[in-house]
Amino acid sequence: MDVTPESGAHKTAAPVPGAREPITRPPAVRPPQSPRLHPRPRLRAHPAGNRRTATLALAHALTAAERGLAVFPLSRTKLPALRSPHHDDPRHDVPRHDVPRHDDPRHDDPRHNGPRPSPCRGECGRMGHGVYDASTDPERVRELFAAVPWAPGYGIACGLPPYHLIGIDLDTKSGTDAPAALRALALRYLFTIPETVVVATPSGGRHLWLSGPPEVVVPNSAGRLAPGIDIRGAGGYLVGPGSRTDRGVYSTVAGTGGLPPAPCPPSLLRLIAPPPRPRPPVAPRAGDPPAPQQGQGLVQFVLTAHEGQRNTRLFWAACRAYENGIGEALEGPLTEAALRIGLTLREARSTLASAARLTGRT
């Protein structure tokens, strides 16, 4: 039975030969945009902090300058905030005032401290020489901070008059206990840390401020005195209290902010200062008593030692003997005294050798 259109059934019409097919238009495609010749720069917040932090840093720096401490601006990374004006000069790619820094273990690495062209230390008259920019002049300090108005901290140069500041940096990171190490050194070498300025670091460490004699140049060192104890001396600097860094804020320990830097104990100074140059032996003059009699007081000092101070007294006496040029002559009497108070021969010889090294006699 044929199905006709009248029956209501749907039937697909066959294409008619010669008829045009319906035209389907593709979706509109936008033409490619030409790149900007000058892309708009992205605005980013300055990494150094806000204006209030910088204003407080300048105020703290000016207060320190009034106390006679030479200061200069620091960044949040504790490095000098002002860029060196010689950064494009290949001769100054490793300037002494930037590398090695006060917190860099390369202080004692000869590859970083060997002979090389001496960089400018401010002789050019421009700013950007790190610790050598430090000043106590308020106008100069304001000028330095005006050049880096975002600086959130300041550094205090060590080794300069009137205090000839020495910084004892006690670290507590990496499993070290620097305060305990300093106490052990104090017991061994018979010195006491006096009341002085103490600055708490954001990592839980401490900076002790001490004053040194003008004739002694204390070098910077990292871990040489004991693990976790760094020394800030000539050419180094301390982060000033009130500075804000990436790790937090430096602040003075309560009750110490108004104190002047206390004199460094002589025994500690001998440990951190470079050994004196060996002096030529002095030939004995006619009528001079023999060397052992000259050091009889040192031998007696060892003989009166009690348990717990025997090695310390022997070391102290040996240092005095070597410094006075009679160390070799007193080695025998001091060794005999050490044996009489209970030290072994090995302990006595080891202590005498340590004293000889410290005083530059070996």
ZAMARGU-4260 file (C-alpha; in steps of 0.2 Angstrom, whole numbers, plus 5000, padded with zeros to 4 digits):
<rodrens>
0) 5000/5000/5000 | 5007/5017/4995 | 5009/5030/5008 | 5003/5047/5001 | 5005/5064/5009
5) 4987/5064/5012 | 4989/5050/5024 | 4998/5061/5036 | 5014/5050/5036 | 5031/5060/5036
10) 5041/5057/5021 | 5058/5064/5017 | 5059/5073/5001 | 5072/5067/4989 | 5084/5081/4983
15) 5079/5089/4967 | 5093/5088/4954 | 5100/5105/4950 | 5093/5113/4967 | 5105/5124/4978
20) 5110/5117/4995 | 5107/5128/5010 | 5122/5139/5015 | 5129/5137/5033 | 5140/5151/5039
25) 5154/5147/5051 | 5155/5156/5067 | 5163/5173/5067 | 5181/5173/5071 | 5189/5188/5078
30) 5205/5193/5069 | 5221/5191/5080 | 5225/5206/5090 | 5242/5214/5087 | 5254/5214/5102
35) 5257/5230/5112 | 5273/5238/5108 | 5274/5244/5126 | 5266/5231/5138 | 5258/5239/5153
40) 5270/5235/5168 | 5262/5226/5183 | 5261/5236/5199 | 5269/5226/5213 | 5270/5231/5231
45) 5288/5236/5237 | 5296/5221/5246 | 5304/5232/5259 | 5289/5236/5270 | 5278/5251/5273
50) 5282/5269/5277 | 5279/5268/5296 | 5292/5254/5297 | 5305/5264/5288 | 5301/5280/5299
55) 5304/5269/5315 | 5320/5262/5308 | 5326/5280/5304 | 5321/5286/5322 | 5330/5271/5330
60) 5346/5274/5319 | 5346/5293/5324 | 5345/5288/5342 | 5360/5276/5340 | 5370/5289/5331
65) 5367/5301/5346 | 5375/5288/5357 | 5391/5288/5346 | 5387/5273/5336 | 5389/5274/5317
70) 5374/5268/5307 | 5368/5265/5289 | 5352/5258/5282 | 5349/5239/5280 | 5336/5230/5269
75) 5325/5216/5276 | 5338/5203/5272 | 5350/5212/5284 | 5361/5217/5269 | 5366/5235/5265
80) 5350/5244/5257 | 5360/5255/5246 | 5367/5247/5230 | 5385/5249/5226 | 5389/5262/5214
85) 5402/5250/5207 | 5391/5235/5203 | 5395/5236/5185 | 5414/5237/5187 | 5421/5219/5185
90) 5435/5223/5197 | 5422/5225/5211 | 5412/5209/5208 | 5417/5203/5225 | 5419/5219/5236
95) 5426/5216/5253 | 5412/5226/5261 | 5398/5215/5254 | 5406/5197/5253 | 5410/5189/5264
100) 5397/5197/5275 | 5395/5197/5294 | 5384/5181/5294 | 5393/5172/5280 | 5404/5157/5285
105) 5416/5161/5271 | 5425/5174/5282 | 5439/5161/5285 | 5439/5154/5268 | 5455/5160/5259
110) 5447/5159/5242 | 5436/5174/5247 | 5449/5184/5257 | 5464/5182/5247 | 5473/5196/5237
115) 5462/5205/5224 | 5459/5222/5218 | 5454/5233/5233 | 5437/5240/5231 | 5432/5258/5234
120) 5427/5261/5252 | 5419/5277/5249 | 5433/5287/5242 | 5423/5291/5227 | 5411/5301/5237
125) 5395/5292/5232 | 5384/5281/5244 | 5382/5263/5243 | 5398/5256/5251 | 5390/5246/5265
130) 5397/5247/5282 | 5409/5261/5276 | 5394/5272/5273 | 5391/5272/5292 | 5390/5289/5301
135) 5386/5297/5317 | 5381/5313/5309 | 5362/5315/5310 | 5362/5325/5293 | 5372/5311/5284
140) 5361/5298/5292 | 5345/5306/5285 | 5354/5308/5268 | 5357/5289/5268 | 5339/5285/5273
145) 5332/5297/5260 | 5341/5288/5246 | 5332/5272/5252 | 5316/5278/5260 | 5309/5260/5261
150) 5324/5254/5272 | 5316/5244/5287 | 5332/5243/5297 | 5349/5249/5301 | 5366/5242/5304
155) 5379/5248/5317 | 5397/5247/5312 | 5409/5238/5323 | 5427/5243/5328 | 5425/5262/5327
160) 5428/5275/5340 | 5422/5279/5353 | 5417/5261/5359 | 5427/5251/5346 | 5412/5239/5347
165) 5414/5220/5347 | 5398/5210/5344 | 5397/5192/5351 | 5383/5184/5341 | 5376/5169/5350
170) 5366/5157/5339 | 5353/5144/5344 | 5349/5137/5327 | 5355/5121/5319 | 5355/5112/5335
175) 5369/5123/5343 | 5368/5130/5360 | 5380/5145/5359 | 5376/5152/5376 | 5381/5136/5384
180) 5397/5136/5374 | 5401/5154/5380 | 5398/5149/5398 | 5410/5134/5395 | 5423/5146/5388
185) 5421/5158/5403 | 5424/5144/5415 | 5439/5137/5406 | 5448/5154/5403 | 5442/5163/5419
190) 5432/5177/5413 | 5414/5184/5416 | 5403/5193/5404 | 5399/5210/5412 | 5382/5219/5412
195) 5381/5226/5394 | 5369/5229/5380 | 5360/5213/5374 | 5350/5212/5358 | 5337/5198/5355
200) 5336/5192/5337 | 5320/5185/5329 | 5327/5168/5328 | 5330/5167/5347 | 5348/5171/5348
205) 5357/5185/5357 | 5370/5199/5352 | 5381/5205/5366 | 5389/5222/5364 | 5407/5224/5371
210) 5419/5238/5370 | 5437/5235/5364 | 5453/5244/5366 | 5458/5256/5352 | 5475/5247/5349
215) 5467/5230/5346 | 5459/5226/5329 | 5447/5212/5331 | 5443/5202/5315 | 5426/5195/5310
220) 5424/5176/5312 | 5411/5163/5311 | 5411/5148/5322 | 5430/5149/5325 | 5428/5153/5344
225) 5415/5139/5346 | 5401/5132/5336 | 5387/5145/5335 | 5397/5159/5341 | 5401/5173/5328
230) 5412/5188/5331 | 5408/5205/5323 | 5424/5216/5323 | 5432/5229/5312 | 5423/5230/5295
235) 5408/5220/5302 | 5391/5226/5308 | 5377/5222/5320 | 5359/5224/5316 | 5352/5238/5326
240) 5338/5235/5339 | 5321/5241/5331 | 5326/5235/5314 | 5313/5224/5305 | 5319/5209/5294
245) 5311/5195/5285 | 5312/5185/5301 | 5305/5198/5313 | 5311/5212/5324 | 5327/5215/5333
250) 5325/5222/5351 | 5335/5225/5366 | 5333/5214/5381 | 5324/5223/5396 | 5336/5232/5407
255) 5350/5233/5395 | 5345/5246/5382 | 5352/5261/5392 | 5369/5253/5396 | 5385/5257/5388
260) 5395/5243/5379 | 5405/5235/5393 | 5424/5233/5391 | 5428/5216/5384 | 5436/5204/5397
265) 5455/5203/5393 | 5454/5184/5393 | 5440/5184/5380 | 5449/5197/5370 | 5464/5186/5369
270) 5453/5172/5362 | 5445/5183/5348 | 5460/5195/5344 | 5473/5189/5332 | 5489/5182/5340
275) 5503/5194/5343 | 5517/5193/5332 | 5532/5183/5339 | 5545/5194/5347 | 5563/5190/5345
280) 5571/5181/5360 | 5579/5193/5371 | 5597/5188/5376 | 5599/5187/5395 | 5610/5201/5402
285) 5624/5199/5415 | 5616/5198/5432 | 5599/5193/5426 | 5592/5178/5436 | 5588/5162/5426
290) 5572/5161/5417 | 5564/5148/5429 | 5566/5160/5444 | 5558/5174/5434 | 5542/5163/5432
295) 5542/5155/5449 | 5526/5165/5453 | 5518/5157/5438 | 5523/5139/5444 | 5517/5143/5461
300) 5500/5148/5454 | 5498/5131/5446 | 5503/5122/5462 | 5489/5130/5472 | 5476/5125/5459
305) 5461/5115/5466 | 5452/5101/5457 | 5441/5109/5443 | 5453/5123/5439 | 5470/5114/5437
310) 5470/5114/5418 | 5463/5132/5417 | 5477/5138/5429 | 5491/5129/5419 | 5484/5136/5403
315) 5484/5154/5410 | 5501/5153/5417 | 5508/5146/5401 | 5501/5160/5391 | 5509/5173/5403
320) 5525/5164/5402 | 5525/5163/5383 | 5520/5181/5381 | 5534/5186/5393 | 5547/5177/5382
325) 5551/5163/5396 | 5538/5150/5390 | 5551/5138/5383 | 5562/5139/5399 | 5546/5136/5410
330) 5540/5121/5400 | 5549/5109/5412 | 5544/5117/5429 | 5526/5120/5423 | 5524/5102/5417
335) 5531/5096/5434 | 5519/5107/5443 | 5505/5100/5433 | 5510/5082/5437 | 5511/5086/5456
340) 5493/5093/5456 | 5486/5077/5447 | 5486/5081/5428 | 5493/5068/5417 | 5508/5071/5406
345) 5498/5070/5391 | 5486/5083/5398 | 5500/5095/5403 | 5509/5094/5386 | 5492/5097/5377
350) 5488/5112/5387 | 5506/5120/5385 | 5505/5117/5366 | 5488/5126/5366 | 5495/5141/5375
355) 5510/5141/5363 | 5498/5142/5348 | 5487/5155/5356 | 5501/5167/5359 | 5509/5164/5342
360) 5524/5154/5348 | 5522/5140/5336
</rodrens>
